[in-house]
Amino acid sequence: MSVPTGLEVTVFDEVFRNRPHERFDALREQDPVHTDRVLGRVLLTRAADVATTLKDRSLSVSPDNAAADTIVQRLMTLQEREGPRSMLSLDDPDHARLRRLVTHAFNARAIEAVKPRVRDVADELLDAVAGQERFDLIESFASPLPIIVIAAMLGVDAADVGDFRRWSKGLANVFSPIRTPELLAQLKDNADQLSAYFERAIAERRAAPRDDLISAMVAVEESGDRLTTQEIVTMCNLLLLAGNLTTTDLIGNCVLALLRHPDQLARVKADPARLADAIEETLRLDPPVVQSLRIPLEDREIGGCPVRKGEAVTTYLMAAGQDPALHADPLRFDIDRADKTHFAFGGGVHFCLGAPLARAEAEIGLARLFARFPDLALTGDPIERNISAAFNGVKELWVRP
Ligand code: HEM
């Protein structure tokens, strides 16, 4: 079998879209540090290479450091080239400065404080579908839950939550691999409205602080350093972009796995503490984010292979979690697996800031869902994956309560 390359390792490929492990296994076995000159990137599929690459502080995440013939430079729009960068695509010291100024808002204590709100939002969403014969779990539950929770954390007024939900969902189209002029225009319009909203909210908090995350970002000060309005707007956008669809997909993928494995679901229902195991196993086997990016600043070796300066090194988080060198029978969903090591939240200095929030939302959300609808079952409608360059989730998940 030939080494999969180019479009064969993208969502445009039917096999990759529906059975990505087939492509990952072929790459891992035949060319685990694969240089793909069609799209311009290097694909890593071994857990060991992904782990060391994510942690390597000498690697960059800034698209400015990518060579002209890489996928990163080829796909960048003018807006992305010239617009402000979030910390996800900045290197230290800029990255460390921004991360330090918001990190306390996502620590264990902050997440403990938000848990009752998550519970209330989950219950309200479940109330809304009670009595229906069937519902789409993504549209009615997994999608609105993280958006409404982050809206509450940021301090979005109740009257604005409808608009905020629409703009937050619109943002996700930035990951569409099909970038038509219409889509780009729609994306810009959506981004402009969201930014204008955040600018108004920041001005209001500067005049009269409240007890919310936008006020905290306005007030934060360390050694005389503060966040500018533009930096706060960019940070708010990043939180929505990095946190919403990812958490939706985690909830969707985990519910799907459990409904397909009734014996394991029965154990989770008998002991909801086991939900944490089901969530970690989902993050390992069917993670919401498929890949992350690192860029070498000089010619070097990765996994024993030469990789040139400016290369777009794609760390396949999904392939790494499914590596047979790390996990026996890796494609089996098994909440009893003792070692559930995964890379779903990336690694090193860019390790996901929102991981504790995402885990809390998934755990509470699923606990409330199965408590409310103990007989929840799939309707048998076909399950289709989203076509997205970065995210891995299902379009719809029809269930019977
Ligand atoms: C299951 C849900 C989530 C998954 C799978 C996920 C995954 C990731 C991944 C893979 C990265 C890049 C890490 C790297 O390249 O090493 C990342 C970064 C990030 N995530 Fe998440 N994420 C999730 C939820 C959230 C939530 C809920 C938030 C906040 C509301 C969030 C905020 C961020 C931020 C701010 C970064 C950038 C961190 C940095 O550059 O230092 N994420 N996430």
Residues whose N, C-alpha, C, O or C-beta is under 5 A from the ligand:
A	BS01	HEM	M87 L88 R99 L239 A242 G243 T246 T247 L250 P288 V289 S292 A344 F345 G346 G347 V349 H350 F351 C352 L353 G354 A355 L357 A358
